[in-house]
Amino acid sequence: MNKSDETDLSGRLRIERQSLGLSQFDVADLLGVNQKTVARWEKETAIPSDKLQSLHAHGFDVVYVLTGQRMPRPAEGLSERESAVLDNFRSLPEEDRAAVQRLTNALAQSAVNQKQTG
């Protein structure tokens, strides 16, 4: 990752997508656009405001994408155990956060699959 990834909107969009464990194809599916459009956004093409709203609805920190400043995610209603997990997650570097996200996505999907077949 180069320095511009942290200082420009397109780089922060890519970082946020990766931290959520999503591919460009995943984002394209969520927003009803094609993968090439997402790739263009990650190469400094303006992102339409309606698409930014949709990204926010899918868990993206759009304030970070636009400004580089992370917004704290609310921890209301979390148990002490959940809060500890969240605190640990927040202390990780971005690469490790992405790995944790992929792991938890896989575990959740496995649980859903077991319920459907069980």
C-alpha positions as a printed Julia matrix, in Angstrom:
118×3 Matrix{Float64}:
   0.0     0.0     0.0
   1.46    3.36   -0.93
   1.1     6.66    0.91
  -1.58    7.95   -1.49
  -3.82    5.04   -0.44
  -4.15    6.71    2.95
  -4.59   10.27    1.69
  -6.92   10.1    -1.28
 -10.57    9.14   -1.49
 -10.06    6.33   -3.98
  -7.38    4.71   -1.82
  -9.5     4.97    1.32
 -12.44    3.42   -0.54
 -10.21    0.46   -1.44
  -8.92    0.2     2.16
 -12.45    0.26    3.56
 -13.66   -2.35    1.05
 -10.75   -4.62    1.93
 -11.23   -4.11    5.68
 -14.79   -5.38    5.25
 -13.46   -8.45    3.42
 -15.2    -7.52    0.17
 -14.02   -7.8    -3.41
 -14.78   -5.24   -6.09
 -17.3    -7.75   -7.44
 -18.99   -7.93   -4.01
 -19.35   -4.14   -3.87
 -20.62   -4.05   -7.44
 -23.31   -6.62   -6.55
 -24.34   -4.68   -3.44
 -24.74   -1.45   -5.4
 -26.13   -2.79   -8.65
 -23.19   -1.61  -10.75
 -20.51   -3.53  -12.62
 -17.06   -4.33  -11.26
 -15.41   -1.92  -13.72
 -17.34    0.95  -12.14
 -16.01    0.06   -8.68
 -12.5    -0.25  -10.13
 -12.84    3.26  -11.62
 -13.93    4.63   -8.24
 -10.79    3.13   -6.74
  -8.73    4.93   -9.39
  -9.9     8.45   -8.52
 -13.17    8.68  -10.43
 -15.87   10.54   -8.51
 -18.33    8.36   -6.61
 -21.99    9.4    -6.95
 -23.56   10.47   -3.65
 -26.38    7.92   -3.96
 -23.76    5.16   -4.18
 -21.98    6.55   -1.11
 -25.3     6.35    0.76
 -25.66    2.74   -0.34
 -22.11    1.95    0.78
 -22.93    3.4     4.2
 -26.01    1.18    4.41
 -23.72   -1.82    3.79
 -21.35   -0.98    6.65
 -18.81    1.27    4.93
 -17.44    4.15    7.0
 -18.07    6.76    4.31
 -16.8     9.56    6.55
 -13.44    7.77    6.49
 -13.63    7.3     2.71
 -14.34   11.02    2.22
 -12.13   12.58    4.9
  -9.64    9.99    6.15
 -11.09   10.28    9.69
 -12.57    7.07   11.11
 -15.93    7.37   12.8
 -16.3     5.34   15.98
 -18.83    2.6    15.54
 -21.43    2.48   18.29
 -20.95   -0.18   20.92
 -24.4     0.22   22.48
 -26.06   -2.96   23.6
 -22.88   -5.04   23.5
 -22.1    -7.49   26.26
 -18.81   -7.14   28.11
 -17.45  -10.07   26.08
 -18.55   -8.53   22.77
 -17.09   -5.18   23.76
 -13.73   -6.81   24.54
 -13.71   -8.52   21.13
 -14.51   -5.2    19.44
 -11.75   -3.39   21.37
  -9.24   -6.06   20.34
 -10.38   -5.87   16.72
 -10.02   -2.09   16.66
  -6.44   -2.36   17.91
  -5.4    -4.54   14.96
  -3.69   -3.26   11.81
  -5.94   -3.1     8.72
  -4.51   -6.3     7.21
  -5.36   -8.27   10.33
  -8.81   -6.69   10.53
  -9.51   -7.93    7.0
  -8.37  -11.44    7.99
 -10.63  -11.41   11.07
 -13.54  -10.21    8.92
 -13.0   -13.05    6.44
 -12.79  -15.56    9.28
 -15.97  -14.36   10.98
 -17.8   -14.24    7.64
 -16.81  -17.87    6.99
 -17.83  -18.97   10.5
 -21.2   -17.23   10.22
 -21.85  -18.76    6.8
 -20.91  -22.19    8.15
 -23.4   -21.76   11.02
 -26.13  -20.79    8.54
 -25.32  -23.81    6.37
 -25.45  -26.15    9.38
 -28.84  -24.79   10.42
 -30.19  -25.3     6.9
 -28.94  -28.89    6.67
 -29.49  -29.83   10.3
